[in-house]
Amino acid sequence: MKRILSVVLALGVLSVLVYFSWYGYLFKGVYATYLQGRTTSDPFDAAYFDTEPIPASPQPLVWPMAIDSALEPSDATQLLLDASQTGALLVFDRDTLRHEAYFSDFESNSKVNSFSMSKSIVTMLVQLAVQEGKIPSWEAKAKTYIPGLHGPGADRLTLRDLSSMHADLDWTENYYDPFGETAKLYYGDDQMALILEREVGDSVGLRYEYQSAATTLLSICLEKAVGESLPAYASRKLWVPLGAESDASWHVDGQGEALAFCCFNSTARDYARLGHLLVHDGRWNGQPLLDSAWVAVATAPKTASFYGQSFWLGESADPSGQAPARRYVALRGHLGQWIIAFPETGRVVVRLGRTAGERPKGSWEPVPFRALADEYAWK
């Protein structure tokens, strides 16, 4: 009995020490993942976080619908979608919803975590701040807004570097390491304190390296410039103008700061509005929202052929070999949250789910993503 009490006491002391250590976030992480039978986060994990609402439009615009069986995925693509636990697949053609399907516990009103699709949303919001003069340009220095940045490249780091993943931060991106900095950024209480521990390297602007911390810094710069929280600005400048039907939300940390790098929550139908901005060169409902010249720049590669300013880029070859390849621009998030926009045809595909599917070695494109891009570029 004494031995059992000693073990219980030791475990209690160890738990207290861990809770108040660098690894204190593990308590929340373990509860939200392993104790729920998972090894990573989940599209519906907003239940385990504090969130800040993003009010929808008081005058929502409902999508026109003309369901067309010709725009259902092929049998081969559907098999890939099923195997990768797809939750929603929506296809829009020229601003009309032509195919809509939900699976498992996903429904039309489900609020799904965007994961890293939110990086594209943050970049859109920064551009809106540039357009209204709250930020002078994308070449503005991050240190203007965050004086605590340090390291050999800190004085040269621009907002464009942060948006295009050329920040050269001392940061290792890993979504499955429970002891890593990405897990602490997600489950921890103070993301800003964590990031400010890291240096900005000397290769700022020179090479691509995907780092969630870069988007966090970008969002802090935006909040300092506009004097509003990220969710409040997103509602006023983006969600309401887009005529969103449903309120969205953003996960926040223990300091009330939005987890900008990951955690925007919305419905599949409302996510599609972001894709339509891209196929219409920044216009919504015929009116300019994002500057078309900026959209062209943001959806062009910098040093990596597949990445612009927080947008993923690619193209799909003509199956007949008769026409030039058609390009696509995508918002992409963990576990296969995708919005794929095809500017040449005006088509938008939204896919939400629980896994991204198999990814060939050396490629950023999971097999189901590539199947969707190839099929709907030419269907």
C-alpha positions as CSV (number, residue, x, y, z in Angstrom):
1,M,0.0,0.0,0.0
2,K,2.8,2.4,0.9
3,R,4.4,1.6,-2.5
4,I,1.2,2.4,-4.3
5,L,0.9,5.7,-2.5
6,S,4.5,6.5,-3.2
7,V,3.9,5.9,-6.9
8,V,0.7,8.0,-7.0
9,L,2.5,10.8,-5.2
10,A,5.5,10.6,-7.5
11,L,3.2,10.7,-10.6
12,G,1.3,13.7,-9.1
13,V,4.5,15.6,-8.5
14,L,5.7,14.7,-12.0
15,S,2.5,16.0,-13.5
16,V,2.8,19.3,-11.6
17,L,6.3,19.7,-12.8
18,V,5.4,19.0,-16.4
19,Y,2.4,21.3,-16.3
20,F,4.5,24.2,-15.3
21,S,7.4,23.3,-17.7
22,W,7.9,24.0,-21.4
23,Y,5.8,20.8,-22.0
24,G,2.7,22.0,-20.1
25,Y,0.8,22.1,-23.4
26,L,0.9,18.3,-23.5
27,F,-2.0,18.0,-21.1
28,K,-4.3,19.7,-23.5
29,G,-2.8,17.9,-26.5
30,V,-3.1,14.5,-25.0
31,Y,-6.7,15.1,-24.0
32,A,-7.7,16.5,-27.4
33,T,-6.0,13.7,-29.4
34,Y,-4.9,10.4,-27.7
35,L,-7.7,10.4,-25.2
36,Q,-10.2,10.8,-28.1
37,G,-8.6,7.9,-29.9
38,R,-6.5,10.0,-32.4
39,T,-2.8,10.6,-33.0
40,T,-3.3,14.1,-34.4
41,S,-5.7,17.0,-34.5
42,D,-9.3,16.6,-36.0
43,P,-11.4,18.8,-38.3
44,F,-13.9,19.2,-35.4
45,D,-11.5,20.0,-32.6
46,A,-12.8,23.5,-32.0
47,A,-14.6,21.8,-29.0
48,Y,-11.2,21.7,-27.2
49,F,-10.3,25.3,-27.8
50,D,-11.5,28.8,-26.9
51,T,-12.7,30.5,-30.0
52,E,-13.6,34.0,-31.2
53,P,-16.6,34.4,-33.5
54,I,-16.4,35.8,-37.0
55,P,-19.9,37.1,-37.7
56,A,-21.5,36.3,-41.1
57,S,-23.1,38.8,-43.4
58,P,-26.4,40.3,-42.3
59,Q,-27.3,40.0,-45.9
60,P,-26.0,36.5,-46.9
61,L,-25.7,35.5,-50.5
62,V,-27.0,32.0,-51.1
63,W,-25.3,30.0,-53.9
64,P,-27.4,29.3,-57.0
65,M,-27.8,25.5,-57.4
66,A,-28.0,23.4,-60.5
67,I,-26.9,19.9,-59.5
68,D,-25.5,18.1,-62.5
69,S,-24.6,14.4,-62.4
70,A,-21.9,15.0,-65.1
71,L,-19.9,16.8,-62.4
72,E,-19.8,13.9,-60.0
73,P,-16.3,12.5,-59.5
74,S,-15.3,9.5,-61.5
75,D,-15.5,6.0,-59.9
76,A,-11.7,6.0,-59.6
77,T,-11.5,9.4,-57.9
78,Q,-14.4,8.5,-55.6
79,L,-12.5,5.4,-54.4
80,L,-9.6,7.7,-53.5
81,L,-11.9,10.1,-51.7
82,D,-13.6,7.3,-49.8
83,A,-10.2,5.7,-48.8
84,S,-9.0,9.1,-47.5
85,Q,-12.0,9.7,-45.3
86,T,-13.5,12.6,-47.3
87,G,-16.2,14.4,-45.4
88,A,-17.4,16.9,-48.1
89,L,-16.9,17.5,-51.8
90,L,-18.5,20.5,-53.5
91,V,-18.0,21.5,-57.1
92,F,-18.9,25.0,-58.4
93,D,-19.0,25.9,-62.0
94,R,-19.3,29.6,-62.9
95,D,-20.6,30.6,-59.5
96,T,-23.2,27.9,-59.4
97,L,-23.1,24.8,-57.1
98,R,-23.2,21.8,-59.4
99,H,-22.2,18.9,-57.1
100,E,-22.5,18.6,-53.3
101,A,-21.9,15.5,-51.2
102,Y,-21.2,14.9,-47.5
103,F,-20.0,11.7,-45.8
104,S,-19.6,10.3,-42.3
105,D,-20.4,13.0,-39.7
106,F,-19.8,15.9,-42.0
107,E,-22.9,17.9,-43.0
108,S,-23.7,21.1,-44.8
109,N,-23.8,23.1,-41.6
110,S,-20.6,21.5,-40.1
111,K,-18.0,24.0,-39.0
112,V,-14.7,22.4,-40.1
113,N,-11.2,23.5,-39.1
114,S,-9.4,24.9,-42.1
115,F,-6.0,24.1,-40.7
116,S,-3.4,25.7,-42.9
117,M,-5.9,27.0,-45.4
118,S,-6.1,29.9,-42.9
119,K,-2.6,31.0,-44.0
120,S,-4.2,32.1,-47.3
121,I,-6.9,33.9,-45.4
122,V,-4.4,35.8,-43.4
123,T,-2.6,36.8,-46.5
124,M,-5.8,38.1,-48.1
125,L,-6.5,40.1,-44.9
126,V,-3.1,41.7,-45.0
127,Q,-3.7,42.7,-48.6
128,L,-7.0,44.3,-47.6
129,A,-5.1,46.3,-45.0
130,V,-2.6,47.4,-47.6
131,Q,-5.4,48.5,-49.8
132,E,-7.0,50.7,-47.1
133,G,-3.6,52.2,-46.2
134,K,-3.2,50.6,-42.8
135,I,0.0,48.9,-44.0
136,P,2.2,50.8,-46.5
137,S,3.1,47.8,-48.6
138,W,4.1,44.2,-48.6
139,E,7.7,45.4,-48.2
140,A,7.0,46.8,-44.8
141,K,9.4,45.4,-42.2
142,A,8.0,43.0,-39.6
143,K,10.1,44.6,-36.9
144,T,8.1,47.8,-37.3
145,Y,5.2,45.9,-35.7
146,I,7.1,43.4,-33.6
147,P,10.3,45.1,-32.2
148,G,11.2,41.9,-30.2
149,L,12.2,40.1,-33.4
150,H,15.9,39.2,-33.3
151,G,18.6,37.3,-35.2
152,P,20.8,38.2,-38.2
153,G,17.9,38.7,-40.6
154,A,15.4,40.3,-38.3
155,D,15.9,43.9,-39.6
156,R,15.3,42.7,-43.2
157,L,12.3,40.5,-42.7
158,T,9.3,41.8,-44.6
159,L,5.6,40.9,-44.6
160,R,6.1,39.4,-48.1
161,D,8.8,37.2,-46.7
162,L,6.4,35.9,-44.0
163,S,3.6,35.4,-46.5
164,S,5.7,33.5,-49.1
165,M,7.5,31.3,-46.5
166,H,10.9,33.0,-47.0
167,A,11.3,34.0,-43.3
168,D,14.2,31.7,-42.4
169,L,13.0,31.3,-38.8
170,D,14.6,28.9,-36.4
171,W,11.7,26.6,-36.6
172,T,11.0,22.9,-37.4
173,E,7.6,22.1,-38.9
174,N,6.2,18.7,-37.8
175,Y,2.5,17.9,-37.2
176,Y,3.0,14.5,-35.6
177,D,5.8,15.2,-33.0
178,P,4.0,15.8,-29.7
179,F,7.2,17.3,-28.2
180,G,7.9,19.7,-31.1
181,E,7.3,23.4,-31.4
182,T,4.4,23.0,-33.9
183,A,2.5,21.0,-31.3
184,K,3.2,23.6,-28.7
185,L,2.2,26.4,-31.1
186,Y,-1.1,24.6,-31.5
187,Y,-1.9,23.5,-28.0
188,G,0.1,26.0,-26.0
189,D,-1.1,29.1,-24.1
190,D,1.2,31.8,-25.6
191,Q,2.2,31.4,-29.2
192,M,3.9,34.8,-29.4
193,A,6.2,34.1,-26.5
194,L,7.2,30.8,-28.1
195,I,8.0,32.4,-31.5
196,L,9.9,35.3,-30.0
197,E,12.3,32.8,-28.5
198,R,13.5,31.9,-32.1
199,E,15.9,33.8,-34.2
200,V,15.4,35.1,-37.7
201,G,18.2,33.7,-39.9
202,D,20.4,35.4,-42.4
203,S,18.7,33.8,-45.5
204,V,15.6,35.9,-45.3
205,G,14.0,36.2,-48.7
206,L,16.3,33.8,-50.4
207,R,14.7,30.4,-50.0
208,Y,11.4,28.7,-49.4
209,E,10.8,26.9,-46.1
210,Y,7.2,26.2,-44.9
211,Q,6.9,27.5,-41.4
212,S,3.6,28.0,-39.5
213,A,5.3,30.5,-37.2
214,A,5.8,32.8,-40.2
215,T,2.0,33.2,-40.5
216,T,1.6,33.8,-36.8
217,L,4.1,36.7,-37.1
218,L,2.3,38.0,-40.1
219,S,-1.0,38.0,-38.3
220,I,0.5,39.9,-35.3
221,C,1.8,42.5,-37.7
222,L,-1.7,42.8,-39.2
223,E,-3.4,43.2,-35.8
224,K,-0.9,45.9,-34.7
225,A,-1.4,47.8,-38.0
226,V,-5.2,47.7,-38.0
227,G,-5.9,47.9,-34.3
228,E,-8.3,45.0,-34.3
229,S,-8.2,41.3,-33.5
230,L,-7.7,39.0,-36.5
231,P,-11.3,37.6,-36.2
232,A,-12.9,41.0,-35.9
233,Y,-11.0,42.3,-39.0
234,A,-11.8,39.1,-40.9
235,S,-15.5,39.5,-40.3
236,R,-15.6,43.2,-41.2
237,K,-13.3,43.1,-44.3
238,L,-13.8,39.6,-45.7
239,W,-16.6,37.5,-44.3
240,V,-19.3,40.1,-44.4
241,P,-18.4,41.4,-47.8
242,L,-18.3,37.9,-49.2
243,G,-21.9,37.4,-48.1
244,A,-21.1,34.4,-45.8
245,E,-24.2,32.5,-44.7
246,S,-22.8,31.2,-41.5
247,D,-20.7,32.6,-38.6
248,A,-17.2,31.3,-38.6
249,S,-14.7,31.2,-35.7
250,W,-11.0,31.2,-35.0
251,H,-9.2,29.2,-32.3
252,V,-7.5,31.4,-29.8
253,D,-4.7,30.7,-27.4
254,G,-4.5,31.5,-23.7
255,Q,-3.8,35.1,-24.4
256,G,-6.8,35.5,-26.7
257,E,-4.6,35.6,-29.8
258,A,-6.1,33.8,-32.9
259,L,-4.2,30.7,-34.0
260,A,-3.7,32.4,-37.4
261,F,-1.6,29.6,-38.9
262,C,-4.3,27.0,-38.7
263,C,-7.7,27.3,-37.1
264,F,-10.4,29.1,-39.0
265,N,-13.7,27.2,-38.8
266,S,-16.4,27.4,-41.4
267,T,-18.8,25.4,-43.6
268,A,-17.9,24.0,-47.0
269,R,-20.2,26.3,-48.8
270,D,-18.7,29.4,-47.2
271,Y,-15.2,28.2,-47.8
272,A,-16.0,28.1,-51.5
273,R,-16.3,31.9,-51.5
274,L,-12.5,32.2,-51.1
275,G,-12.0,30.1,-54.2
276,H,-14.3,32.3,-56.2
277,L,-12.3,35.3,-55.3
278,L,-9.3,33.7,-57.0
279,V,-11.1,32.7,-60.2
280,H,-12.5,36.2,-60.5
281,D,-9.2,38.0,-60.0
282,G,-10.2,39.3,-56.6
283,R,-13.7,40.4,-57.5
284,W,-16.8,39.2,-55.6
285,N,-20.3,39.6,-57.0
286,G,-18.9,41.8,-59.7
287,Q,-17.2,44.2,-57.4
288,P,-13.5,44.4,-56.7
289,L,-12.5,43.2,-53.2
290,L,-8.9,42.2,-53.7
291,D,-6.7,44.1,-56.1
292,S,-6.4,42.0,-59.3
293,A,-2.7,43.0,-59.8
294,W,-1.9,41.7,-56.3
295,V,-3.9,38.4,-57.0
296,A,-1.7,37.9,-60.0
297,V,1.5,38.4,-58.0
298,A,0.3,36.3,-55.0
299,T,-0.6,33.4,-57.2
300,A,2.8,33.3,-59.0
301,P,5.8,31.4,-57.7
302,K,8.7,33.0,-56.0
303,T,11.7,30.6,-55.4
304,A,9.5,27.5,-55.2
305,S,7.5,26.6,-58.4
306,F,4.6,25.3,-56.3
307,Y,4.1,28.2,-53.9
308,G,3.2,31.9,-54.1
309,Q,2.1,34.1,-51.2
310,S,0.5,31.4,-49.1
311,F,-1.2,29.8,-52.1
312,W,-0.2,26.5,-53.6
313,L,0.3,26.4,-57.4
314,G,0.2,23.7,-60.0
315,E,-1.2,22.7,-63.4
316,S,-2.9,19.8,-65.0
317,A,-2.1,18.5,-68.5
318,D,-4.7,18.1,-71.2
319,P,-5.6,14.4,-71.2
320,S,-5.8,14.6,-75.0
321,G,-2.4,16.3,-75.4
322,Q,-4.0,18.9,-77.7
323,A,-4.2,22.0,-75.4
324,P,-1.8,23.7,-73.0
325,A,-1.9,22.7,-69.4
326,R,-4.5,24.4,-67.2
327,R,-3.2,26.0,-63.9
328,Y,-4.8,25.8,-60.5
329,V,-4.4,27.8,-57.3
330,A,-5.1,26.0,-54.0
331,L,-5.7,26.7,-50.4
332,R,-4.4,23.6,-48.5
333,G,-4.7,22.4,-44.9
334,H,-3.7,19.5,-42.7
335,L,-5.7,16.3,-43.1
336,G,-6.8,17.2,-46.6
337,Q,-8.7,20.5,-46.3
338,W,-8.6,21.9,-49.9
339,I,-10.0,24.6,-52.0
340,I,-8.9,24.2,-55.6
341,A,-9.6,27.1,-58.0
342,F,-9.2,26.9,-61.8
343,P,-8.9,30.5,-63.1
344,E,-9.2,29.6,-66.7
345,T,-12.6,27.8,-66.4
346,G,-14.1,29.5,-63.3
347,R,-14.4,26.2,-61.5
348,V,-13.9,25.8,-57.7
349,V,-13.6,22.5,-55.9
350,V,-13.9,22.2,-52.1
351,R,-12.8,19.0,-50.3
352,L,-12.8,18.6,-46.6
353,G,-11.9,15.4,-44.7
354,R,-10.0,13.5,-42.0
355,T,-6.9,12.4,-44.0
356,A,-5.2,13.8,-47.1
357,G,-4.4,10.3,-48.4
358,E,-1.1,8.9,-49.7
359,R,1.5,11.4,-50.8
360,P,4.2,10.2,-53.2
361,K,7.8,10.8,-52.0
362,G,9.1,14.2,-53.0
363,S,5.6,15.6,-53.8
364,W,3.4,18.0,-51.9
365,E,0.3,16.7,-53.7
366,P,-1.5,13.8,-52.1
367,V,-2.9,11.3,-54.6
368,P,-6.5,12.3,-54.0
369,F,-5.6,16.0,-54.5
370,R,-3.9,15.3,-57.8
371,A,-6.9,13.2,-58.9
372,L,-9.3,16.0,-58.2
373,A,-7.0,18.6,-59.8
374,D,-6.6,16.6,-63.0
375,E,-10.3,15.6,-63.3
376,Y,-11.9,18.9,-62.6
377,A,-9.4,20.9,-64.6
378,W,-10.8,19.2,-67.7
379,K,-14.2,17.6,-66.8
